[in-house]
Amino acid sequence: MRLSQALVPVVLVAASLTFGTPAAMAGAPVKVTKPLALVYTHYGTDYDLWTMNADGSGQVALPKSSKVATETNSADVEWAPHFSLDGQYLAFESRRSGRSDIGVYVQPTAGGAVTALADAAGLHEAPSGWYTDSQGQHVVFSRQQFTGSAAYDAWEQRVGASTATQLTHLPNDVSWAQVDGGRILYSYSPDGGDHHLYSSPLNMLPVTDLGTQLTTGGDDANPSVDPVSGDIAFRRSVNGLSTLWKLHANADRSWSGDSTAIVTQLPSPAGAKVVCNPAYSPEGKRLAYAVSMDGSTGGYDVWSEALDAAGNWSSPRRLTTSGSQEGMPTWRS
């Protein structure tokens, strides 16, 4: 597991949501026809998927027969889940039987076989999102540049395809890539130190030149794009303290460079040392994230907050209290 992903995943499930292609959905309303619920990974003696209601109640382990495969108590542990925009597929990171590397796997959420992406030949992979085009659903993921490397590049693979396509080819580390409406958003370390957010057009692949720098002022990672407004929530670390920030998109969902961008800090739980892995809900009205009050790797919980009618975020609300690790939230459509 990458150090930048050293949290257990949480999956936030929203049933019956309406989406289109990235171009069609930009700024479009998203219809939620059923109450939001949560599925998350609880780390006790193993990485297992659990479920709970959106308010944190009803926390129970999912059985193996669940429509979202959990392989509870299996040696093949899974983490870092990401749902496709239409909710039909789940991508996750796993070390499974017969392979020594940690790779990306995909499974239909209605049940079915788990399939691996194109063999990475010993290179570590980690999923970071999905996008839709006329050809179907594509998984976006990071892949080590070479065995033992601390640097990664962004790749993608369409469900059903046998090969992956490289999205970036840059000298240093690319992480947490997102594809949004013909552009790629990624966290990049230009000098091997702090990461910043960058955006590049996807008109020629792989991206070999840095695009527009969007942020500065700290180590910026874990970006999540609001599907409606285009705003970017991200984690910023300064002097050992990690907090949540938001880069405000323009009216047309475009992003300005760091000299002109409006960047504001989002509410965080009082006294928290680390707040990270933000995830917007599909309709852009909720934000979930992981919190460690003492900064240790063994004590993360899932928190959330919501927008009110006036556009203000509510006070952060803690959803898990197990004392184990719960984090890396993602929403299911």
Secondary structure as GFF3:
##gff-version 3
##sequence-region A 1 333
A	DSSP	three_ten_helix	3	5	.	.	.	ID=ss1
A	DSSP	beta_strand	10	14	.	.	.	ID=ss2
A	DSSP	alpha_helix	22	25	.	.	.	ID=ss3
A	DSSP	beta_strand	36	43	.	.	.	ID=ss4
A	DSSP	beta_strand	47	53	.	.	.	ID=ss5
A	DSSP	beta_strand	60	61	.	.	.	ID=ss6
A	DSSP	beta_strand	78	83	.	.	.	ID=ss7
A	DSSP	beta_strand	89	94	.	.	.	ID=ss8
A	DSSP	beta_strand	103	108	.	.	.	ID=ss9
A	DSSP	beta_strand	115	116	.	.	.	ID=ss10
A	DSSP	beta_strand	125	133	.	.	.	ID=ss11
A	DSSP	beta_strand	136	144	.	.	.	ID=ss12
A	DSSP	beta_strand	152	158	.	.	.	ID=ss13
A	DSSP	beta_strand	165	166	.	.	.	ID=ss14
A	DSSP	beta_strand	174	179	.	.	.	ID=ss15
A	DSSP	beta_strand	183	188	.	.	.	ID=ss16
A	DSSP	beta_strand	196	201	.	.	.	ID=ss17
A	DSSP	beta_strand	212	213	.	.	.	ID=ss18
A	DSSP	beta_strand	219	225	.	.	.	ID=ss19
A	DSSP	beta_strand	232	238	.	.	.	ID=ss20
A	DSSP	beta_strand	241	248	.	.	.	ID=ss21
A	DSSP	beta_strand	262	265	.	.	.	ID=ss22
A	DSSP	beta_strand	274	280	.	.	.	ID=ss23
A	DSSP	beta_strand	286	292	.	.	.	ID=ss24
A	DSSP	beta_strand	300	306	.	.	.	ID=ss25
A	DSSP	beta_strand	317	318	.	.	.	ID=ss26
A	DSSP	beta_strand	329	332	.	.	.	ID=ss27
###
